[in-house]
Amino acid sequence: MNKRILFLGAAPSQVPPIKYAKSQDHYVITCDYLPENPGHQLADESYNVSTTNKEAVLQLAQKLKIDGIVAYASDPAAPTAAYVAEKMGLPGNPYDSVLTLARKDLFRAFLKQHKFNVPKSESFYDLNSALEWLDKIDVPAFIKPVDSSGSKGITEITSKDQLEAAFKHALAFSREKKVVIEEKIVKQGYQVAGDGFILNGQLAFHCWADEHFDKLCNGLVPIGQTFPTSHSQNLLKVAYEETQRLLDLLNMKIGALNFDFLFSEAGEFYFLELGPRNGGCLIPEVIRYSTDIDLIKATVDAALGLNCSYIQQKPVNGFWSSYMVHSFTDGIFKELSVSKRAQKMIVEQNIYAASNDQVKMYSGSHDTLGMMILEYPDMSTMLDMVDNMEHDIRVITK
């Protein structure tokens, strides 16, 4: 029987679950504040309502008598989806728990309270208080908005006189107008990304990847994830156990998770983020290729209370990555140069930039010029290519 499902957001990255819902003959309703977003064209009904306005979305959902609500790949919309589900008795997670995961300041405080390893971290509305705190933790430090997504507004500072500019930059990307100042933990190996899925309160599936950054532009914004992760099983076992402990404490019951964590030089596990939603950067698509587990389908099915027993732990088969096509410089897009060996490995690509488009140096997910999925012959080729992708895939500007 087809059901009525409300999607919060209809951006290009949010189209896959909308397409899946349509393929199942569900009645699809979309809402966000950008009427030109492509997901609206696929919907049966669309509304110009901000996905962060939880009361307005609740009113809309009640009027439309929805059966389920999805905030796919969106941190800002995730608390709204939880709020509506809680108020309407729909499948979902506790609003307070989702808000804790979605807000960097609340998440850090929760981790500290429950004795997880956590970087020294405080959040501030004003610069002077931030300066005083920075004296306590020293540099290098990360300056982040408490509530942005897609790595927008983040700066790493290496001297105290950089704080003012970094603080203003973070404020520009924060709805709450609040900024996190956080010590830098020196990590071993790669930072870890990936997605997971909760069923009946258990982390029923997880697929972890090494996260890669581009040293030639903004070294804080991911350019791709390589599957499987190169970290050892004994470290990953701790990551699994600590994730389950966190889910139990927050009473999380169902749905997708997006991971960001690292291991310190001493091998200690640190959560950076645990997003209560699917990952962007084509992570669910790469997982589908590499494990046959479809988290896009599961996200829609779970929101509607359908059986998701097909979600089971599976290893990665082969060597796969996502890759965000990006520019090292501001300029006019001329062409995309792709080496012969990379051409053979590209499984999927979607390039948004066209000839003569204005492009910006990569500083956040909003500067992505296209996305790719690649399959590699072995782990060492994969890691070497993604860490030095300028030799194989390069945006040429003029």
RABELWO-V907350 format. One record per backbone hydrogen bond with DSSP energy under -0.5 kcal/mol. CO is the residue of the C=O (numbers start at 1). NH is the residue of the N-H. E is the energy in kcal/mol with one decimal. If there is no record, write none. Layout:
BEGIN
[[CO/NH/E] [CO/NH/E]]
END
This chain:
BEGIN
[[3/5/-0.6] [3/27/-3.0] [4/67/-3.5] [4/68/-1.1] [5/7/-0.5] [5/29/-2.6] [6/8/-0.5] [6/70/-2.5] [7/9/-1.0] [7/31/-1.8] [10/39/-3.0] [11/14/-2.0] [12/15/-1.3] [14/18/-0.7] [15/19/-2.7] [16/20/-2.1] [17/21/-2.6] [18/22/-2.3] [19/23/-2.2] [20/24/-1.1] [21/26/-2.3] [22/25/-2.0] [26/28/-0.8] [27/5/-2.6] [28/44/-2.3] [28/45/-1.6] [29/7/-3.2] [30/47/-2.1] [31/9/-2.3] [32/49/-0.6] [33/35/-0.6] [34/37/-2.1] [37/40/-1.3] [38/41/-0.9] [38/42/-0.7] [39/42/-0.8] [39/43/-0.8] [45/30/-2.2] [47/32/-1.6] [47/49/-1.5] [50/53/-1.3] [52/54/-1.3] [53/57/-2.3] [54/58/-2.1] [55/59/-2.3] [56/60/-2.1] [57/61/-2.8] [58/62/-2.6] [59/63/-2.3] [60/64/-2.3] [61/65/-0.7] [61/66/-1.6] [62/65/-0.6] [68/6/-2.6] [70/8/-3.1] [70/72/-0.5] [71/74/-0.7] [74/78/-1.0] [75/78/-0.6] [75/79/-0.7] [77/81/-2.2] [78/82/-2.1] [79/83/-2.5] [80/84/-2.5] [81/85/-2.5] [82/86/-2.5] [83/87/-2.4] [84/88/-2.2] [85/89/-0.9] [85/90/-2.4] [86/89/-0.5] [94/98/-2.3] [95/99/-2.7] [96/100/-2.0] [97/101/-2.0] [98/102/-2.2] [99/103/-1.6] [102/104/-0.6] [103/107/-2.6] [104/108/-2.3] [105/109/-1.8] [106/110/-2.2] [107/111/-2.6] [108/112/-2.2] [109/113/-2.3] [110/114/-1.8] [111/116/-2.6] [112/115/-1.5] [117/271/-0.6] [120/183/-2.6] [122/181/-3.1] [124/179/-3.0] [126/130/-1.4] [127/131/-2.4] [128/132/-1.9] [129/133/-2.0] [130/134/-2.4] [131/135/-1.3] [132/136/-0.6] [133/136/-1.4] [133/137/-1.3] [134/138/-3.0] [140/184/-1.2] [141/157/-2.8] [142/144/-0.5] [142/182/-2.4] [143/155/-2.2] [144/180/-3.5] [146/104/-2.8] [149/152/-1.2] [150/365/-2.1] [151/154/-0.9] [155/143/-2.9] [155/157/-0.6] [157/140/-0.7] [157/141/-1.8] [159/162/-1.8] [160/163/-1.6] [162/166/-1.9] [163/167/-3.1] [164/168/-2.2] [165/169/-2.2] [166/170/-2.3] [167/171/-2.5] [168/172/-1.7] [170/173/-1.5] [171/174/-1.7] [173/175/-0.5] [178/146/-2.0] [179/124/-3.0] [180/144/-2.3] [181/122/-2.0] [182/142/-3.1] [183/185/-0.6] [184/186/-0.5] [185/187/-0.5] [186/265/-1.3] [191/211/-2.8] [192/261/-2.2] [193/209/-2.5] [194/259/-3.1] [195/207/-2.5] [196/257/-2.2] [197/204/-1.3] [197/205/-1.4] [198/255/-1.9] [199/202/-2.3] [202/199/-2.4] [202/204/-1.8] [205/197/-2.4] [207/195/-1.2] [208/229/-1.1] [209/193/-2.8] [210/226/-2.5] [212/223/-2.9] [212/224/-1.0] [213/215/-0.7] [214/217/-1.3] [217/219/-0.9] [218/214/-0.7] [218/221/-1.2] [220/222/-0.5] [221/214/-0.6] [223/324/-3.4] [224/212/-2.7] [225/322/-1.7] [226/210/-2.4] [227/320/-2.2] [232/236/-2.0] [233/237/-2.1] [234/238/-1.0] [235/239/-1.7] [236/240/-2.3] [237/241/-2.4] [238/242/-2.8] [239/243/-1.9] [240/244/-2.4] [241/245/-2.1] [242/246/-2.0] [243/247/-2.5] [244/248/-2.4] [245/249/-2.2] [246/250/-2.0] [247/251/-0.6] [247/252/-2.2] [248/251/-0.8] [253/201/-2.5] [255/198/-3.1] [257/196/-2.2] [258/275/-2.8] [259/194/-0.6] [260/272/-2.9] [260/273/-2.3] [261/192/-3.4] [262/270/-2.7] [263/188/-3.0] [264/267/-2.3] [268/264/-2.6] [270/262/-2.3] [273/260/-1.7] [275/258/-2.5] [275/277/-1.8] [280/283/-2.2] [282/286/-2.6] [283/287/-2.4] [284/288/-1.9] [285/289/-2.0] [286/290/-2.5] [287/291/-2.2] [287/292/-0.5] [287/293/-0.7] [288/292/-1.4] [290/317/-2.8] [292/294/-0.6] [293/295/-0.9] [294/298/-1.9] [295/299/-1.8] [296/300/-1.5] [297/301/-2.9] [298/302/-3.0] [299/303/-1.6] [300/304/-1.1] [301/304/-0.5] [301/306/-2.8] [302/305/-1.5] [308/311/-2.2] [310/312/-0.9] [316/318/-0.7] [319/376/-2.9] [320/227/-3.4] [321/374/-2.5] [323/325/-0.7] [323/372/-2.1] [325/369/-3.1] [325/370/-0.8] [326/395/-0.6] [327/362/-2.3] [331/359/-3.3] [332/398/-2.1] [333/356/-3.0] [335/337/-0.6] [335/396/-3.2] [336/338/-0.5] [337/394/-2.7] [339/343/-2.2] [340/344/-1.3] [341/345/-0.7] [342/345/-1.0] [342/346/-1.3] [345/375/-2.4] [348/373/-2.4] [350/352/-0.6] [350/371/-2.3] [354/357/-2.2] [357/333/-3.4] [359/331/-2.4] [360/327/-0.6] [362/218/-0.8] [364/367/-2.4] [365/368/-1.5] [369/352/-2.1] [369/353/-1.8] [370/325/-2.3] [371/350/-2.7] [372/323/-1.9] [373/347/-3.3] [373/348/-1.6] [374/321/-2.3] [376/319/-0.6] [378/382/-2.0] [379/383/-2.8] [380/384/-2.3] [381/385/-2.5] [382/386/-2.6] [383/387/-2.1] [384/388/-0.9] [385/388/-0.6] [386/389/-0.8] [388/391/-2.1] [389/392/-1.6] [389/393/-3.5] [392/339/-2.8] [394/337/-3.1] [394/396/-0.5] [395/397/-0.6] [396/334/-2.8] [396/335/-1.4]]
END
